Amino acid sequence: MNHEEVRITLRLPAELHAWLSAVAKRDRRSLNSEIVHRLEVERGNVSTGDQSP
């Protein structure tokens, strides 16, 4: 499996950034790893149908 990485610039509200940073620190992850983890978990929760959030 290819694990190519793509860099993006992401703008977050300061409050969301602070919350994500605190959760990442609590779970001993980097901010990047926390965001990737949450996206992967959510991707697994979404059904295969064409549903909009």
Contacts in CASP RR format, 6 or more apart in sequence:
PFRMAT RR
TARGET T0000
AUTHOR 0000-0000-0000
METHOD contacts of the structure
MODEL  1
MNHEEVRITLRLPAELHAWLSAVAKRDRRSLNSEIVHRLEVERGNVSTGD
QSP
10 35 0 8 1.000
12 20 0 8 1.000
20 31 0 8 1.000
20 34 0 8 1.000
20 35 0 8 1.000
21 31 0 8 1.000
23 34 0 8 1.000
24 30 0 8 1.000
24 31 0 8 1.000
24 33 0 8 1.000
24 34 0 8 1.000
27 34 0 8 1.000
29 37 0 8 1.000
END
